[in-house]
Amino acid sequence: MLVDVLTALQEWAPIAALRNSRWTYASVNAAHILGIALLFGAIVPLDLRLMGWRRTVPIGTMARVLLPVAIAGLALALVAGLALFSVRATKYAAIGLFQLKVALIICAIINTLLLHRAVQWETHQPAIDVTPPRRLRVAGALSIALWMLVIACGRMLAFVD
């Protein structure tokens, strides 16, 4: 049944047009990369702050600036990534590396949602130069590692036959 759904998806006229258009496909691919750049570029400084870097800058201040950029990047990467997936949905769905990438994305998003709730910790701290709790430091490091693994899996998928 899943194969039928994926086959129908990749045969859908807009997806077939995407597959057959060199420049449209390249543009969607570029949008996917731009989304990844926005996401990773915004999330790394925030995660580093959670790990104790630049403690003179409040986490809340960084989050107000960087979270909207990260969310926009994630949305762009997901939409473009789904379009790219749809071009060869049956093939990609069967690749273990793709399945790992999806699992890592889910873990990274869950970690990010938990981090967002935990960032409320600093808004109640009287001093700026306070070392974040261990759980925030670990979650920040985990976030960077998960997103790096997602990127690595995505790049490796380009070389899977």
QUIRAKA-V519999 format. One record per helix or strand. SS is the DSSP state (@ for helix, = for strand). FROM is the first residue (numbers start at 1). TO is the last residue. If there is no record, write none. Layout:
SS/FROM/TO + SS/FROM/TO
This chain:
@/2/11 + @/13/20 + @/22/50 + @/59/87 + @/89/93 + @/96/118 + @/120/123 + @/134/157
